Amino acid sequence: MGWTFKLHAAVAGGLSVSMLTVAMVTALPGITAVPGAHTLVLVGIACLFPLFLAGQVRLVRARATKATTWLALLCLPAAVRAALVVLVGGGFALSFLSIAWSANLQDPEIRDGRYYAFDTHRGVRETVEVSRSQYESALTADTVVMLATPAVFLAVAAGAVLVAGELRRSPVAVGGGAPRRPGGAYVQA
């Protein structure tokens, strides 16, 4: 696998790890905001589209199919596969848990010294006044979701690039043979 594939995956994976770490710290009880979390959200979203799109282009250029993608994924080291599963699974878990913790309150804001949030509970669907603790809970949940969701896509982009790199070095990409299994044996196409 070429060094550009590894660098691309390292940037996407590293950004995913940092976003999930900040999301986990933000989700801890008693912490309402981690300094720089909103900046990290902006950086993550700005990097998400080019990294994800470039990963998809690399998969297309490697002529990936469902079968070859799966086999190339199995050829990656077990630690890399485990890291990708932890990043994607952790991002989904943090997103869903934070939505559950928010008590159906979204878009918290302060107006004239009072706390408001958009309530989606039982079909109300209107902006209501809430207590400070409900405001902080909704603010934390929004921040966690805004960090965890791009982190999942960045982890998927890292996996796609690694799979594309594995496909590029396989015999299928150079015009002959069949994909290899993790033990090195070739699979019948």
N, C-alpha and C positions, 0 to 999 in steps of 0.2 A: 504494500500500500504506500502510495506516495506521501511525502511530508505535507503537501497542501491539504490532503484529506485529513490527516491527523491534526493539523493546525486548525482547520475549519471546525472539526468535531470538538477540539479542546476549547475553542472560544465559545461555541454554543453550549457545550456541557458546563463549562466554568460559569458562564452567566446564569445558567439554569440553577446550578448549585448555590450561587450567591443569592439569587432571588428566593429560592426555597428556604435558605437559612434565615434570611431576614423575615420571611413570612412566618416561619416557626417561632422566631423570637417575638414577633408582633403578636402572635396568637397566645403567648404565655399570659396567665392571669396577672393583672396589675400593670401591664404595659399597654399604654394607649397608642404610642407612636414611637417608632425607631427613627432617630435622626437620619435623614437622607433616604428614607424609604420611598418618598415620592419621586426623588431624582432617579433612584434605581428603577422605578416603574417606567419612567420616561425613557431611560437608556435601554431597558429591556425591550420595550415595545418598538423603539427605533431600530434596534438591532434584529429584532425578530423577523421582520419581513425579508430583508436581504439574506439573512442566514438560512431561513426556511426555504425561500425561493431557490437559492443556490443549491441547497441540498436536493430539492426536487429535480432541478436541472441535471445535477450529477447522476441521479438515479436514471433519468431518461437517457442520458448519454451512455450509461453503462448497460443499456438495454435490459433493465430489470423487469422480470415478470414475478408473479406471485411465488412460483416455485423456486426460482433462483434467489429471490430476496430472502425467503425463509431459510434456504440452505446457506446463503452467505451470512445471515444472522447467526446461524448455528456454528459457523466457522470462527466467529469472533471469540476471544477469550472469555471464559466464564465470568471473570470479575467485571469485564466491560458490560456483558449482558446483564449481570446483576445490578450494576450501577444504573443502567438505563431503566430497568424495571423499577428500582427504588425511586428514581427521579420522577418517572411518569406516575407511578402509583402514589407517591407522596404528594405530588401536585394535585392529583384528583382528590385524595383524601382531605388535604387541607382546604381545598375549595368547597367541597361538600360540607365538611364540618363547620366551616366558618359561616356558610349560608344557614345552617341549622342553628348556630349560636346567635345569629342576629335577630331572632324572634320576629321575622318577617318585616324588618325595618331596613329601608334602603335610603341612600342619598342623604345622610345626616347633614344638617346645616344649623348655623346659629344666626338668628335674626333678632335684633333689638334685645340682646341678652337672654333670649329664650332658645330652647333647643327644639328643633323640628326634624322629622324624618318622614319619608314616604312609607305609609303602612299598607302592606299587601295582605293583611290577615283577614280571613273570612270575607273576602270580597269587598272590603272597605275601599281600598285603592285611592287613598287621598293623603295629603300631607297633614300630619297631626303633631301636636306638641307632645314632647316626650321628656322624661326625666334625664338628668345628666348621665346617670349610669347607663340608661338605654341608648343615649346618644353616643357614649364612648364605646359601647358594645357594637353598635352599628358601624361606627367609624373604623373600629378594629377589623370587623368582618369585611368591609369594603376594601381596606388596605390589603388584607390577606388574599382576597380573591384577585385583586389587581396585580399582586405579585405571583401568585401560584399559577394562574392561567397561562401567562406567557412562558413561565418556566416549563410547563408541560410541553408546549410547542417547541421550545428550544431544545429540550431533551429528545423529542422526536426528530428534530433536524439533525442533531448530533448522531443519532442512530442511523438516519438515512444516509448521511455522509460516510459513516463507517461501513455500511452495507455496500454503498457504491464503490468505495475503495477496495473492498474485498472482491466485488464482482470484477473490477478492472484488472485485478491481478490473477483472476481465475482463468482456466483454459477456455471457458466459454467466451470471455470477452475478446480473446485474441484469435478466435475463429475456429477452435476445434475442441473436441473433448466434451466432457460433461462436468457439472458442478461437483465439488468434493464435499464429502462428509467431514465432520470434525476429526475423525481418525485418519483422514487422508485418502480413503477409498472413494472411487468415483461412483456416481449414481447414474443408473441407466435413464436416459431421457425419454 
